[in-house]
Amino acid sequence: MRELWELLPRYEVDKLFVSDKFKRAFPEFKVTTYAEGVPATRAE
């Protein structure tokens, strides 16, 4: 329960993940969009 109260404030605001550095390091890596990822994880 202690961990829950510790983590809850992190979910109060939206997070923006910037992948520029990753894309430069791995230009051939296909980044999955949210719209593609949700159905793919629920498929099985």
mmCIF file of the N, C-alpha and C atoms, coordinates in Angstrom:
data_MODEL
# 
_entry.id   MODEL 
# 
loop_
_atom_site.group_PDB 
_atom_site.id 
_atom_site.type_symbol 
_atom_site.label_atom_id 
_atom_site.label_alt_id 
_atom_site.label_comp_id 
_atom_site.label_asym_id 
_atom_site.label_entity_id 
_atom_site.label_seq_id 
_atom_site.pdbx_PDB_ins_code 
_atom_site.Cartn_x 
_atom_site.Cartn_y 
_atom_site.Cartn_z 
_atom_site.occupancy 
_atom_site.B_iso_or_equiv 
_atom_site.pdbx_formal_charge 
_atom_site.auth_seq_id 
_atom_site.auth_comp_id 
_atom_site.auth_asym_id 
_atom_site.auth_atom_id 
_atom_site.pdbx_PDB_model_num 
ATOM 1   N N  . MET A 1 1  ? 0.830  -1.192  0.000   1.00 0.00 ? 1  MET A N  1 
ATOM 2   C CA . MET A 1 1  ? 0.000  0.000   0.000   1.00 0.00 ? 1  MET A CA 1 
ATOM 3   C C  . MET A 1 1  ? 0.874  1.255   0.000   1.00 0.00 ? 1  MET A C  1 
ATOM 4   N N  . ARG A 1 2  ? 2.000  1.189   0.667   1.00 0.00 ? 2  ARG A N  1 
ATOM 5   C CA . ARG A 1 2  ? 2.887  2.349   0.723   1.00 0.00 ? 2  ARG A CA 1 
ATOM 6   C C  . ARG A 1 2  ? 3.342  2.760   -0.681  1.00 0.00 ? 2  ARG A C  1 
ATOM 7   N N  . GLU A 1 3  ? 3.646  1.761   -1.515  1.00 0.00 ? 3  GLU A N  1 
ATOM 8   C CA . GLU A 1 3  ? 4.097  2.049   -2.872  1.00 0.00 ? 3  GLU A CA 1 
ATOM 9   C C  . GLU A 1 3  ? 3.002  2.728   -3.689  1.00 0.00 ? 3  GLU A C  1 
ATOM 10  N N  . LEU A 1 4  ? 1.760  2.342   -3.462  1.00 0.00 ? 4  LEU A N  1 
ATOM 11  C CA . LEU A 1 4  ? 0.647  2.943   -4.187  1.00 0.00 ? 4  LEU A CA 1 
ATOM 12  C C  . LEU A 1 4  ? 0.599  4.445   -3.936  1.00 0.00 ? 4  LEU A C  1 
ATOM 13  N N  . TRP A 1 5  ? 0.684  4.852   -2.695  1.00 0.00 ? 5  TRP A N  1 
ATOM 14  C CA . TRP A 1 5  ? 0.625  6.276   -2.356  1.00 0.00 ? 5  TRP A CA 1 
ATOM 15  C C  . TRP A 1 5  ? 1.842  7.015   -2.901  1.00 0.00 ? 5  TRP A C  1 
ATOM 16  N N  . GLU A 1 6  ? 2.946  6.294   -3.062  1.00 0.00 ? 6  GLU A N  1 
ATOM 17  C CA . GLU A 1 6  ? 4.157  6.893   -3.606  1.00 0.00 ? 6  GLU A CA 1 
ATOM 18  C C  . GLU A 1 6  ? 4.020  7.125   -5.119  1.00 0.00 ? 6  GLU A C  1 
ATOM 19  N N  . LEU A 1 7  ? 3.336  6.207   -5.800  1.00 0.00 ? 7  LEU A N  1 
ATOM 20  C CA . LEU A 1 7  ? 3.218  6.274   -7.251  1.00 0.00 ? 7  LEU A CA 1 
ATOM 21  C C  . LEU A 1 7  ? 2.054  7.112   -7.750  1.00 0.00 ? 7  LEU A C  1 
ATOM 22  N N  . LEU A 1 8  ? 0.996  7.234   -7.001  1.00 0.00 ? 8  LEU A N  1 
ATOM 23  C CA . LEU A 1 8  ? -0.200 7.949   -7.451  1.00 0.00 ? 8  LEU A CA 1 
ATOM 24  C C  . LEU A 1 8  ? 0.075  9.361   -7.984  1.00 0.00 ? 8  LEU A C  1 
ATOM 25  N N  . PRO A 1 9  ? 0.896  10.168  -7.342  1.00 0.00 ? 9  PRO A N  1 
ATOM 26  C CA . PRO A 1 9  ? 1.134  11.515  -7.875  1.00 0.00 ? 9  PRO A CA 1 
ATOM 27  C C  . PRO A 1 9  ? 1.736  11.512  -9.285  1.00 0.00 ? 9  PRO A C  1 
ATOM 28  N N  . ARG A 1 10 ? 2.423  10.468  -9.649  1.00 0.00 ? 10 ARG A N  1 
ATOM 29  C CA . ARG A 1 10 ? 3.024  10.394  -10.978 1.00 0.00 ? 10 ARG A CA 1 
ATOM 30  C C  . ARG A 1 10 ? 1.973  10.285  -12.071 1.00 0.00 ? 10 ARG A C  1 
ATOM 31  N N  . TYR A 1 11 ? 0.797  9.818   -11.744 1.00 0.00 ? 11 TYR A N  1 
ATOM 32  C CA . TYR A 1 11 ? -0.255 9.622   -12.736 1.00 0.00 ? 11 TYR A CA 1 
ATOM 33  C C  . TYR A 1 11 ? -1.245 10.786  -12.780 1.00 0.00 ? 11 TYR A C  1 
ATOM 34  N N  . GLU A 1 12 ? -0.984 11.841  -12.032 1.00 0.00 ? 12 GLU A N  1 
ATOM 35  C CA . GLU A 1 12 ? -1.884 12.991  -12.020 1.00 0.00 ? 12 GLU A CA 1 
ATOM 36  C C  . GLU A 1 12 ? -1.737 13.851  -13.265 1.00 0.00 ? 12 GLU A C  1 
ATOM 37  N N  . VAL A 1 13 ? -0.591 13.775  -13.928 1.00 0.00 ? 13 VAL A N  1 
ATOM 38  C CA . VAL A 1 13 ? -0.352 14.582  -15.128 1.00 0.00 ? 13 VAL A CA 1 
ATOM 39  C C  . VAL A 1 13 ? 0.070  13.666  -16.274 1.00 0.00 ? 13 VAL A C  1 
ATOM 40  N N  . ASP A 1 14 ? -0.210 14.113  -17.495 1.00 0.00 ? 14 ASP A N  1 
ATOM 41  C CA . ASP A 1 14 ? 0.209  13.350  -18.661 1.00 0.00 ? 14 ASP A CA 1 
ATOM 42  C C  . ASP A 1 14 ? 1.724  13.414  -18.810 1.00 0.00 ? 14 ASP A C  1 
ATOM 43  N N  . LYS A 1 15 ? 2.284  12.354  -19.343 1.00 0.00 ? 15 LYS A N  1 
ATOM 44  C CA . LYS A 1 15 ? 3.725  12.282  -19.572 1.00 0.00 ? 15 LYS A CA 1 
ATOM 45  C C  . LYS A 1 15 ? 3.987  12.384  -21.069 1.00 0.00 ? 15 LYS A C  1 
ATOM 46  N N  . LEU A 1 16 ? 5.040  13.076  -21.426 1.00 0.00 ? 16 LEU A N  1 
ATOM 47  C CA . LEU A 1 16 ? 5.452  13.191  -22.810 1.00 0.00 ? 16 LEU A CA 1 
ATOM 48  C C  . LEU A 1 16 ? 6.840  12.580  -22.930 1.00 0.00 ? 16 LEU A C  1 
ATOM 49  N N  . PHE A 1 17 ? 6.943  11.536  -23.723 1.00 0.00 ? 17 PHE A N  1 
ATOM 50  C CA . PHE A 1 17 ? 8.216  10.866  -23.906 1.00 0.00 ? 17 PHE A CA 1 
ATOM 51  C C  . PHE A 1 17 ? 8.826  11.302  -25.228 1.00 0.00 ? 17 PHE A C  1 
ATOM 52  N N  . VAL A 1 18 ? 10.019 11.841  -25.174 1.00 0.00 ? 18 VAL A N  1 
ATOM 53  C CA . VAL A 1 18 ? 10.717 12.291  -26.370 1.00 0.00 ? 18 VAL A CA 1 
ATOM 54  C C  . VAL A 1 18 ? 11.694 11.192  -26.783 1.00 0.00 ? 18 VAL A C  1 
ATOM 55  N N  . SER A 1 19 ? 11.536 10.717  -28.019 1.00 0.00 ? 19 SER A N  1 
ATOM 56  C CA . SER A 1 19 ? 12.342 9.587   -28.484 1.00 0.00 ? 19 SER A CA 1 
ATOM 57  C C  . SER A 1 19 ? 13.423 9.982   -29.490 1.00 0.00 ? 19 SER A C  1 
ATOM 58  N N  . ASP A 1 20 ? 13.729 11.273  -29.598 1.00 0.00 ? 20 ASP A N  1 
ATOM 59  C CA . ASP A 1 20 ? 14.697 11.744  -30.588 1.00 0.00 ? 20 ASP A CA 1 
ATOM 60  C C  . ASP A 1 20 ? 16.058 11.056  -30.465 1.00 0.00 ? 20 ASP A C  1 
ATOM 61  N N  . LYS A 1 21 ? 16.581 10.971  -29.274 1.00 0.00 ? 21 LYS A N  1 
ATOM 62  C CA . LYS A 1 21 ? 17.898 10.367  -29.056 1.00 0.00 ? 21 LYS A CA 1 
ATOM 63  C C  . LYS A 1 21 ? 17.881 8.887   -29.444 1.00 0.00 ? 21 LYS A C  1 
ATOM 64  N N  . PHE A 1 22 ? 16.822 8.190   -29.072 1.00 0.00 ? 22 PHE A N  1 
ATOM 65  C CA . PHE A 1 22 ? 16.688 6.774   -29.425 1.00 0.00 ? 22 PHE A CA 1 
ATOM 66  C C  . PHE A 1 22 ? 16.617 6.607   -30.936 1.00 0.00 ? 22 PHE A C  1 
ATOM 67  N N  . LYS A 1 23 ? 15.829 7.462   -31.604 1.00 0.00 ? 23 LYS A N  1 
ATOM 68  C CA . LYS A 1 23 ? 15.682 7.369   -33.056 1.00 0.00 ? 23 LYS A CA 1 
ATOM 69  C C  . LYS A 1 23 ? 17.001 7.620   -33.776 1.00 0.00 ? 23 LYS A C  1 
ATOM 70  N N  . ARG A 1 24 ? 17.802 8.537   -33.241 1.00 0.00 ? 24 ARG A N  1 
ATOM 71  C CA . ARG A 1 24 ? 19.119 8.778   -33.849 1.00 0.00 ? 24 ARG A CA 1 
ATOM 72  C C  . ARG A 1 24 ? 20.027 7.570   -33.678 1.00 0.00 ? 24 ARG A C  1 
ATOM 73  N N  . ALA A 1 25 ? 19.964 6.923   -32.530 1.00 0.00 ? 25 ALA A N  1 
ATOM 74  C CA . ALA A 1 25 ? 20.824 5.765   -32.261 1.00 0.00 ? 25 ALA A CA 1 
ATOM 75  C C  . ALA A 1 25 ? 20.362 4.531   -33.028 1.00 0.00 ? 25 ALA A C  1 
ATOM 76  N N  . PHE A 1 26 ? 19.065 4.397   -33.267 1.00 0.00 ? 26 PHE A N  1 
ATOM 77  C CA . PHE A 1 26 ? 18.503 3.221   -33.935 1.00 0.00 ? 26 PHE A CA 1 
ATOM 78  C C  . PHE A 1 26 ? 17.543 3.663   -35.044 1.00 0.00 ? 26 PHE A C  1 
ATOM 79  N N  . PRO A 1 27 ? 18.075 4.223   -36.131 1.00 0.00 ? 27 PRO A N  1 
ATOM 80  C CA . PRO A 1 27 ? 17.210 4.783   -37.174 1.00 0.00 ? 27 PRO A CA 1 
ATOM 81  C C  . PRO A 1 27 ? 16.306 3.768   -37.874 1.00 0.00 ? 27 PRO A C  1 
ATOM 82  N N  . GLU A 1 28 ? 16.666 2.494   -37.861 1.00 0.00 ? 28 GLU A N  1 
ATOM 83  C CA . GLU A 1 28 ? 15.861 1.472   -38.540 1.00 0.00 ? 28 GLU A CA 1 
ATOM 84  C C  . GLU A 1 28 ? 14.736 0.921   -37.657 1.00 0.00 ? 28 GLU A C  1 
ATOM 85  N N  . PHE A 1 29 ? 14.743 1.261   -36.385 1.00 0.00 ? 29 PHE A N  1 
ATOM 86  C CA . PHE A 1 29 ? 13.749 0.749   -35.441 1.00 0.00 ? 29 PHE A CA 1 
ATOM 87  C C  . PHE A 1 29 ? 12.400 1.388   -35.719 1.00 0.00 ? 29 PHE A C  1 
ATOM 88  N N  . LYS A 1 30 ? 11.374 0.580   -35.932 1.00 0.00 ? 30 LYS A N  1 
ATOM 89  C CA . LYS A 1 30 ? 10.038 1.106   -36.185 1.00 0.00 ? 30 LYS A CA 1 
ATOM 90  C C  . LYS A 1 30 ? 9.354  1.409   -34.851 1.00 0.00 ? 30 LYS A C  1 
ATOM 91  N N  . VAL A 1 31 ? 9.032  2.650   -34.659 1.00 0.00 ? 31 VAL A N  1 
ATOM 92  C CA . VAL A 1 31 ? 8.361  3.078   -33.430 1.00 0.00 ? 31 VAL A CA 1 
ATOM 93  C C  . VAL A 1 31 ? 6.864  2.808   -33.586 1.00 0.00 ? 31 VAL A C  1 
ATOM 94  N N  . THR A 1 32 ? 6.299  2.105   -32.627 1.00 0.00 ? 32 THR A N  1 
ATOM 95  C CA . THR A 1 32 ? 4.880  1.778   -32.652 1.00 0.00 ? 32 THR A CA 1 
ATOM 96  C C  . THR A 1 32 ? 4.085  2.927   -32.052 1.00 0.00 ? 32 THR A C  1 
ATOM 97  N N  . THR A 1 33 ? 3.067  3.356   -32.765 1.00 0.00 ? 33 THR A N  1 
ATOM 98  C CA . THR A 1 33 ? 2.213  4.414   -32.234 1.00 0.00 ? 33 THR A CA 1 
ATOM 99  C C  . THR A 1 33 ? 1.257  3.832   -31.187 1.00 0.00 ? 33 THR A C  1 
ATOM 100 N N  . TYR A 1 34 ? 0.672  4.698   -30.419 1.00 0.00 ? 34 TYR A N  1 
ATOM 101 C CA . TYR A 1 34 ? -0.305 4.268   -29.421 1.00 0.00 ? 34 TYR A CA 1 
ATOM 102 C C  . TYR A 1 34 ? -1.467 3.548   -30.093 1.00 0.00 ? 34 TYR A C  1 
ATOM 103 N N  . ALA A 1 35 ? -1.925 4.112   -31.211 1.00 0.00 ? 35 ALA A N  1 
ATOM 104 C CA . ALA A 1 35 ? -3.060 3.519   -31.933 1.00 0.00 ? 35 ALA A CA 1 
ATOM 105 C C  . ALA A 1 35 ? -2.734 2.121   -32.453 1.00 0.00 ? 35 ALA A C  1 
ATOM 106 N N  . GLU A 1 36 ? -1.494 1.853   -32.805 1.00 0.00 ? 36 GLU A N  1 
ATOM 107 C CA . GLU A 1 36 ? -1.085 0.524   -33.261 1.00 0.00 ? 36 GLU A CA 1 
ATOM 108 C C  . GLU A 1 36 ? -0.821 -0.418  -32.080 1.00 0.00 ? 36 GLU A C  1 
ATOM 109 N N  . GLY A 1 37 ? -0.269 0.128   -31.025 1.00 0.00 ? 37 GLY A N  1 
ATOM 110 C CA . GLY A 1 37 ? 0.163  -0.692  -29.894 1.00 0.00 ? 37 GLY A CA 1 
ATOM 111 C C  . GLY A 1 37 ? -0.954 -1.278  -29.052 1.00 0.00 ? 37 GLY A C  1 
ATOM 112 N N  . VAL A 1 38 ? -1.989 -0.502  -28.805 1.00 0.00 ? 38 VAL A N  1 
ATOM 113 C CA . VAL A 1 38 ? -3.083 -0.981  -27.943 1.00 0.00 ? 38 VAL A CA 1 
ATOM 114 C C  . VAL A 1 38 ? -3.749 -2.219  -28.527 1.00 0.00 ? 38 VAL A C  1 
ATOM 115 N N  . PRO A 1 39 ? -4.199 -2.192  -29.786 1.00 0.00 ? 39 PRO A N  1 
ATOM 116 C CA . PRO A 1 39 ? -4.815 -3.405  -30.337 1.00 0.00 ? 39 PRO A CA 1 
ATOM 117 C C  . PRO A 1 39 ? -3.829 -4.582  -30.417 1.00 0.00 ? 39 PRO A C  1 
ATOM 118 N N  . ALA A 1 40 ? -2.569 -4.287  -30.663 1.00 0.00 ? 40 ALA A N  1 
ATOM 119 C CA . ALA A 1 40 ? -1.581 -5.371  -30.776 1.00 0.00 ? 40 ALA A CA 1 
ATOM 120 C C  . ALA A 1 40 ? -1.379 -6.074  -29.446 1.00 0.00 ? 40 ALA A C  1 
ATOM 121 N N  . THR A 1 41 ? -1.416 -5.357  -28.358 1.00 0.00 ? 41 THR A N  1 
ATOM 122 C CA . THR A 1 41 ? -1.236 -5.983  -27.042 1.00 0.00 ? 41 THR A CA 1 
ATOM 123 C C  . THR A 1 41 ? -2.489 -6.709  -26.584 1.00 0.00 ? 41 THR A C  1 
ATOM 124 N N  . ARG A 1 42 ? -3.621 -6.309  -27.084 1.00 0.00 ? 42 ARG A N  1 
ATOM 125 C CA . ARG A 1 42 ? -4.885 -6.947  -26.685 1.00 0.00 ? 42 ARG A CA 1 
ATOM 126 C C  . ARG A 1 42 ? -5.241 -8.129  -27.579 1.00 0.00 ? 42 ARG A C  1 
ATOM 127 N N  . ALA A 1 43 ? -4.497 -8.323  -28.666 1.00 0.00 ? 43 ALA A N  1 
ATOM 128 C CA . ALA A 1 43 ? -4.849 -9.337  -29.674 1.00 0.00 ? 43 ALA A CA 1 
ATOM 129 C C  . ALA A 1 43 ? -4.771 -10.765 -29.142 1.00 0.00 ? 43 ALA A C  1 
ATOM 130 N N  . GLU A 1 44 ? -3.889 -11.010 -28.234 1.00 0.00 ? 44 GLU A N  1 
ATOM 131 C CA . GLU A 1 44 ? -3.735 -12.414 -27.780 1.00 0.00 ? 44 GLU A CA 1 
ATOM 132 C C  . GLU A 1 44 ? -4.176 -12.629 -26.365 1.00 0.00 ? 44 GLU A C  1 
# 
